[in-house]
Amino acid sequence: MLRVGLSGGIGSGKSTVAGRLAEHGAVVVDADLLAREVVEPGTEGLAEIVEAFGADVVGASGALNRPALAARVFSDEAARATLNGITHPRIAARTAELIAAAPAEAIVVHDVPLLVENGLAPLYHLVVIVHADVEERVRRLVGRGLAEDDARRRVAAQADDEQRRRVADVWLDNSGTPDVVLSRVDELWADRLVPYEANVRLRRHRGTPPVVVPYDGTWPEQADRVVARLRAVAGGRAVEHIGSTAVPGLAAKDVLDLQLGVRSLEEAAELEDVLSDGGFPGLGLSEDTPRNPGDAPELWRKRLHVGGDPKRRVNLHVRVEDGPAWRWAIRFRDWLRADAAARAEYEALKLELAGRHRVDGHSLDYADAKDPWMAAATARVEAFYRGGQAS
């Protein structure tokens, strides 16, 4: 099962995107609809609201008078907290029930207006944000009958674009006509969501092999999203962004290298299913090249996982935390960050090898070709950490 979080500001057009995904076969769980369901006439939720806020929040038909309730809680933080305490647990329980009932091969789209505000992004395999310019959103809201001042207040009360961009794996601009965003949704479904779900379910990765490209300034932000997701999946264990994409300014293969810390390889094996279900299929036991003279090879063993997202390559190295392989990865990264000359030398080597080791545009034997330089760099890294001159 693939879990997709869908969000966007009020008036951005999430419903348009959710509807198209449903047409493709997604199981859409709409948080707004559930919020209405749990306070329908006769429910315990509505009874608790009446007890907390009084009978005047219920209309003559017996249904919740939403405008009256909104007027009570919109500018009263304590009242809003009381309301959330009544509705949120019920919405969460119903959400879990619907997701559990979905088929194993389902792509579940959870439409959540306050996904960003409530810090929910790490709980999904992928987060899709629907965007529209503020003025366009206000225009749409006014067209639905809201006063302009009210529309602007509602827009301003939500997360801003910068906050949404930080959690967005996919950014869908819906400022124009619906056909434009619907076309992008069709591509998203076919090129990313369907293969991603299959990769997770079948424990595999199928995507475009990475090649060396100039440094991408969005790599740290992308890594932050994956790190947060991994910490949520792995129970808060330590995760580090390592490798070339973690070194500002360095050309690299467009693949995020991350390491997850465990106490032992037995613990790593116990995490295999959890990580695989979370979007990081396992490839089994592997071994790094020992960098410390005299180290037994077993000290450099790890379990290797990859990201299942076909559009975002991830290599996940599950290593014993603070073991020699864990420490080396951090030290090598930090040395390159600090030493401009070494960074330039390493980049020149990478670009030269990437050009030489190719078949049909795909890199072959690239890592093995780098190894002599890496072995020679060991003493320089250690000198850097001893306070010597790393050059």
N, C-alpha and C positions, 0 to 999 in steps of 0.2 A: 504494500500500500504506500502510495506517495501522498504526503500531506503538504498542501500548498496554502500559505497564508495570503489572503487577498485583502488589500486595504487601500485607502486613499481618503482625501478630505471630502467633506460634505459637498455634494454637487460635482464631484469629479467624474462620475459615471461608472462606479463600481458595478452597479446592477447590469449595465450593458455588457461589461466584460464577463461577469458571472453567468449571465444568460447565455452568452456564446459558448462558454466552457461547458455549461450544462448540455447544450445542443450537441457538443462533441462526445458527451458521455461522462463528464465529470459528475461526481456526487457533491452537490453544493450544499453546504451547511451555512445557513444565513443567520448570523448572530442577531440581527434586528428582528427577524421573524420569530426567533426563539424568545427574544425579550418580550414580545407580545404574547406568545403562547403561554409563558409561565405566569402571566397575570390576567389570564382570561377569566370571565365570570365563573365563580364556583371553585377557583383554585386557591390553594393555601397561600400562594404568593400575593394574590389580591387581598385576601383577608388580613395578612400582615401589614400591607400598605395602608389599609383603612385603619388598622389599629395604631399605626405610627403617625399618620398624617390627618386622620379624620375622615368622616363620611363625605365631605364636600369634594373629595377627589374622585368620587364615583358619580357617573351621570345617571340620568333617569332610566336608561336602559339596563343599568347594572354593570356596564362596562367602565373600565378605567377612563377618567377624564384626563387625557394626557396633557392638554394645555394647562389645566389647573395644577396638575402635579409639577409640570415643568416650571411654572411660575414660582412654586414653593422651593424648588431645589436648585434652580439655575444659578443663583447668586449666594446660596447658603451652603458652604462646604460641609458643615455637619449634617445638614439634611440630605445632601447628596451622598454622603458616606452611609447614612442610614438606609437610603434607598438601594445603594449598591450592595449593602450587606444582605438585603432581602432577595434581590434578583440575581446577583452574580453567581452564587453557589448553585442556584436552580438552573441557570443558563449553562453553567459548566457541566453539570450532571447530564443534562439533556444532550449537550454537544458530544460528550463522551459516549453516550448511548447510541447516537446516530452514527458516529464514526466506527464504533465497534460492530455495528450492523452492516457496514459496507463490505463488499466482496474483497478478498485478499488482493486482487489485482486492480483495485479501484484507484483512481486519482481523486482524492478528496480535497475540495476547495473550500476552505473555511473563510467566509466573507465576514471580516471583523472591522468595523469602523475605527475602533480605538486600539488596533493592534500595536501601533508605535507607542502610544501613550501608556499602555499597560505592560510594555516590555515583553511582548509575546513572541517576537521574531525568532529567537533561537529554538522555538518549539516545532518549527516546520522544516521540511526538507528544502523548501524554496519560498521566498517571499516576493510577491508581485504587488507593486504599488501603481495605482492608476492616478495620473496627474492631469490637472487642468489649471490654467492660469486663474488667479484669484478673481479677476474681473469676469471671466467666463463663468466661473462657479457662482458668483453673485448673481449674474444675469439669469442663470438657470434656476436658482432658488427663488428669485423674484417672479420668474415665470410660473413657478409652482404655487404662488400665492403669498410668499413671505414678504414682509416689509423689508426694504433695502437695509435699514439700520439693523434689523434683527438678523438678516442674512450675513452681514459683515461681522456681527458679534459672534455668530456661530462659527464662521470660518476662522476668526482670530482665536477662538477658544481651543482649537485643535492644534496638533503638532504642525510645525512649519515644514517647508520643502526640504531644508537641510537635514532635519531630523528623520524625515522619511527616506531621503536618499541614503543615509547611513545604513539602513536595514534592507534596502531594496536590492534583491538579486536581479529583478527585472523591473524596468521603469517604462510604463506604457503611457505615452502622452495622448490624452483624449481631449485636447483643446480644440481640435478641428471637427470635421464631420464624422459620424459614426462609422462609415465604411472604412476609414483609415485605421482606426483602432481595431476594428473587427478583423481586418486583414492581418494585423500584427498578432492578434490572439490566435488566429488560425495557424500562423507560423510557429508561435510559441507551443501550441498543442502538438503539432506534428514533429517539430525539430528538437524539442526539449522535454516536454512533460511526458510524452509517451515513451521515448527511449529511457528517460530517467527512471520511470516506474519499473520498466523491464530490467534495468540494471540493478535496481535495489532488490527486486523479487528474485532474480536469477543469480544474484551475487557476482556481478561482473561489471566491467567498465567497457563501454564502446563509445568512443568519441574521436575527435581529430587529434592525431599525435602532435605534441607541442614542438615548436621550433624556437630557436633563439631570436628574440626580438629586443628592440631598445627598451630601456626601463619604462615601465608604466606606472605613473604616479598614483593610480587607483589600486595597485596591488596591496598596500597596507590596509586600506579600507576593506577590500575584499577578504583579506586574511582575517581581519577583526570579526567579520560576519561568520566565517567558517569556524573560527576559534570559539566564539560564543555558542555556536550550535554544538560543537564537540563537547564543550564543558557541560552543556545541558544533557547531552546524550550519555556522557561518561561520568555523571555524578559529581561534577565539579573538579575532576582531576586536573593537574597542571597541563597546559598546552602551550607550546612555544612556536612562533613563526620563525623558521630557519631557512637555510638555503639562499640562493641568489636573489629571489624575489623579496627577501627580507633586508636586502642591502640597497639603500637609496642610491640611485644613479647607475646601478650595474645592469648591463644587458643580461638577459636570462631567458631560459625557456619559460613559456607562459604556463607555468605550473606552480602552484603553491605547495611548498614543502612545510609540513608541520610535524611536530613530535608530541606525543601524548605520554605522560609519565605514569608508570605503574611500579609496584613494589617488586614484582617478579614476572618472569615470562609465563608462569602458571596463571597469574592474574590477568595477563594479556590475553591468554587463550580463553579465559572465562568471559572476557569482554567481546569476543569476536562476533557473536550473534547480535549483541546490543549495538555495536558499531555498524554492522552490516545493515540492520534494520533502520538505523539512523541515517543511512545514506552513504556509508563508507564500506563497501564490500571488502572482505578479507582475502588476501592472496597467500596467507600462510607464513611459515617461519622463513626468515631471511637472515643475512649476516653482513654487517658492515666490514670494510677493510680496517683491521686494527691499525691505529696511528701511534700507539705507545709501544716502544720496543719491549718485548718480553711478555706482553699481555696474552693470555690464553684466548684463542678465537671465540670461545663460548661467552666471554665477557662482552662481545660486540654483536651478539645475536639480538634479534628484534622480531616483531611481527609486523608485516607490511599490509596496509590497507590503501585503497584508492577511493577518490570521490566518485560517486555514481552519476553526478551531474555531467551530461555530455558536453556542456558548454563551459564548464569550469573545472579544469584539471586540478586534482589535489593528490599528493602523495602523503600518506599519513604513516609515520614511523612510530610504532608503539615500542618504547624503550624503557628500560629500568631507569627510573628517575635518579639523577646524580651518578649514574654509572659512567664509564669512560666514553661510550658512544654519545650519550646525552650531553656530557660536558664538552666533548669535542665539537659537536654541532653548534653549540652556543658560542664557544670560543672562536671558532673559525668565522662565524657570522660577525661577531663583534670586532675581530681583527680587521676584516674587510671594511667594516663601517668606519673604523678609525684611521686606516692607512690608505691614503689616496693613491700612492704609488703602487701598492700591492693590488688594489682594486683595479687600476688601469691595466696592470700586467695580466691579471686574471681575466679581465674582459677581453683583452686582445687574444688570449689563448682560446677562450670560449668561441669567439667569432671565427677564428681560424679553423678550429676543429669542426665547428658546425658546418662550415663550407666544405670541408674535406670529407666528412663521414655522412654521405647522403646516398640514398637510393630512391628514385622517384619522389624526391622532395622530403623523405623521412630520414631522420637522424639514426645512424647505426653506429654501435661501438663507441659512442661519444663519451660515456662515463669512463670506460676503460682507457681511452686515450688521454683523459685528464689525469689519471692516477699518478703518473710520475711527478707531475707538477705538485699535486696535492701532497704526496709523500715528502717532497723537498720542502714544502711549506710548513711542515709540522714543527720544525725547530724555530721557525720565525714566529709562529703562533705562540709557542711556549715562551719565547723571549719577550713577546709583547705582554704576556700575562705575568712574567717575572719583573716587569718594569724596564726591560731592556729596549733596545732600538729595533723595532720591527720595520724592515725595509725590504 
